[in-house]
Amino acid sequence: MRILILTHAFNSLTQRIWLELTEAGNEVAVEFDVNDAATRRAVDRVRPDLLLAPFLKRAIPADIWRALPCFVVHPGPPGDKGPSALDRAVQEGAPEWGVTVLQAVTEMDAGPVWAHCRFLMRAATKSSLYRREVTEAAVAAVAEALERFERRLGPALPDNGPEPMRPVLPQADRAIDWERMTTAEVLARIRAADGMPGVRDVIEGHEVWLHDAHPAQAAGTPGALIGRGDEAVLRATADGAVWIGQLRVTLPGEDRRLKLPAAEALRLLGLPLPPRVDLPGAPSLVETERHGDIALIRFPFHNGAMNLGRCRALEAAIRAATAGDARAILLTGGAEFWSNGIDLATIEASDSPAEASMALIEAIDDVCLALLEARDKWVVSLMRGNAGAGGVFMALAADEVLARDGVVLNPHYKNMGNLYGSEYWTYLLPRRLGHEGARALMETRLPLSARGALKLGLIDGLVEAGPEAAEAGALERMQARLTDPGFGQDLATKQARRDADEAEKPLARYRAEELERMRLNFFGFDTSYHVARYNFITKVPKSRTPNYLARSARCA
């Protein structure tokens, strides 16, 4: 079919649906919902069989949905209506939830239901549920809706029920009463607002927005900050405490509101940090485990962003595993993200974003170098969650690269102000795709599915399981490799190839050449990177569909 995707942004759900539809053989165009006139022009240009809206913040113009079937993906089960559907489900503790594909009509979320898919709720943040359960349910529901449409079966339900529209969940209903609310109640509220908008609160007279909460076994005066960990701060509730990993704050004397690691945010606000405490179950930057001859390293960085502390902790874990007696190293990132490269928020908050960018690129390069120098270990990267920019190329520094089926990769840098990129990509990518293949991939700027990455040769295998089961599957795969009679030869071949590559062109030269180009991005006359970073971090909306997307994802 010829399908027009209308979306507020090319977010993870929209990317996944675009990939699924494109790989299924449909002609798919993408248009950002900038204004009604732009939407009308896109419809006239594409002449689609239907319009699909996976992520909107405005109503579709009436003249469009009256003339063209318009399917809206709603993150709620049949009968649910309103813009805070998933927020309410998390805050109210719904045991199950769902996704509905309904047809646009005069009343929002009230039209015929073409398909729906339910799922059990996890004790997780709204963002986590959106990236995992909601996305998988949306993919299934969209596929069913399009099949019904193509086969002319009509809607599965005549309408979305008589229930009234529920309005946006206001901050008044999200507010936390620290003296009276239990840890469970506080967690529910912060988790329901995770991502956006966060829970508005006050710390020492400063307005803050709370994100990334985890339960803690501690006690203190309710509402008081009673400790800190690697990045999170510990705040007492009526019956215990919660770790708060991220705070969105307005920097003193500025208009920028940035989401930062909580301890760093307090420091920038000029507030005293509570004492460091070590508690069982505290959020950790890097987690290491030993499974027989395999050293397992997880790094569940918030949003997959790698700041200086996270890079140093990950490098140290890799170096320690390399120095130990394990025969193999398995890196699995986090359940939500593998890695999205350098942390743009901490760069934006620094006194010198150019200097901070350079320091951070050097730090993530050190992580890649630690992987490349693990000569006597078999190193495997398992991307359990989505990956982007330098995070993808960091994964390629392993000997074997696996990805969970359903993961979306963005293996390019140029969308962030035409960055050149580092992480030894000029060495790692051509050895997998060849020089022409590497050049073509870096020029596309488009997402790639795990299946597409396997077909291209970017990765070596798929793991068809959820994030937790995928890790167990990768361990089994590695254990089988270690007992294979050919493992010793595989390791010897790896070492010989690295020696030959080093003799032809040292890693130090690849790094120096990449960093020379990156220095121009950071310190040169072209400020595109700094503008793009600012717009991304402060969520400046797009004024039009990006050229790379308009060119590459438009129907002929």
C-alpha positions, 0 to 999 in steps of 0.5 A: 500500500501507499501510506503516509505517516503523519507524526509529531516527531520521528520518535522510537515508535514511529521509526519502528513502525516505519521500518516494519511497513517499509520492510513489508513492501509498502510505499511509506512517506513521512511528514512531520505534523507542523501545520495543517497546510503542510499536511494537506500538501503532503497528502496532495503530493503522496496521494496515499491509500491511507494516513497513519498517525503513530504519534500526534499532539494535534487533531488531524484536519477534518477535510483530510480525515473526511476525504482519506482514511486516517488511522490513529495509534492510541496508547490505550485499550478500547474505550480509553480516550485522552492524551494521558492514557499511559500516564494514568495507567501507570499512576493508577496501577492498571494490571493490563493495558493496550494499544488501539488503532482507531479511525479519526472522526470529529471527536478525538479517540472516538472513531471506529476501532480497526484493531487493538492489542493488550499487554500485561503491565510491568512495574516500570516507568511510562517511558520503559513501557512505551519503548517495549510493551506499547511499541510491540503492541502497536506494531501488531495492532497496526499490522492487523488494522492494515490487513483488515483495510487491505482485505476490506473487512472494515473495522473490528468495532464500530466505535471506541465506546461511550466513555468520556474523554479524560483530559491531560493529567495535570501536575496537581494530580501528579504532586507528591506529599512527601510526609504522607505518601508511601514509597509505592505511591511516590514511585507510581507518580514519578514513573507515570510522568517519566520522560515527559513531563516529570513531576514538579517539586521543590528542593531547597526552594528550587523548582525541579522536575523528578524523573527516574525513580527507584525504590530504596531500603532506607529511612529518614525525615519524609521529603529530606535528601538523605544520601546519594549514590553514583548519580542518584540522590536518596529522598525519604518517603513516609515509609522508606525512601526512593532513589531519584536518578534524574532532575530537570532543572532551570540553570541559575540565570538562564532559561534552559531547562535541562534533565541531568543526573540528580547529583550533578543537577543539585551541584549546578543549582549550588545546593549541598550534596547529601553524604554518599551511602552504599545500599543494596539495590542502589542504582549502579552505573555499571553492573558486572557478573561472572558466568563461568568463563564469561564476564558479563557487563551491563551498563543501564545508562539513562536514555543510553547517554554516556557522560564522563563518569559513565564512560570511565566506569565502563572502561574500568569494567572492561579493563578489569574483565580483560585482566581477569581469567575469563575467556570471554566478555559479554556486554549487554548495555541496558534493557532499555538502551544499548548506548546512544553515544555521548551525553548531550545534556551534560555537554549543554550544561557545561561551561564550555560545550566545545571542550566538554564535547571533546573530552567526552569523545575522548572518553568514549573512544577509550571505551572502544579502545579497551574492547579492541585491546581485549586481545585474548578474550572473545568479546560479544556485544548484545544490543538488547535495546535501541542504539544510536550514533557512537553507541552503534559503533562502540558495539562494533568494537566487539568480535561478535555483534548480536541484537535483539529482534525489534531493536532499532539502530541509528548508525550515523552521526550527521543528524546531530549538526553534521558531526563526523563521528569517532569511536574508531568508526573509520576502522570498524565499519569498513571492515564489516561493510567495505569502504563503499558500504560504509560510505553509503550507510553513513550518508543515509541518516535513516534508522535500521532494524536489527533484521536489516542490520543483519542482512546488511552485514552490520551485525552477526546475529539476532536474538528473538526474545525480550531483553532479559531472556535475550541476555540468557540466550546470548550467554548460552550461545557464548558458552557453546562457542567456548566449548567448540573445538574451533574456539582456539582457532577463532581467537588466534584468527582474531589476534592475527587480523588485529596484528595485520590491521595494526601494521597496516594502519595503527588504531592511534592514527584512525583515532587522531584523524577522526578527532581532527574532524571532530575538533572542527565540529566542536571548535570550527566556524560551522556551529551546526552541531551546537545549534542541533544539540541545543535544539535537541536538548531543549526540545525545540520543535521541528519547523518542517520535515527534515530533508534527509527524511523527506528525500529518503522516505517519500513515496515516488 
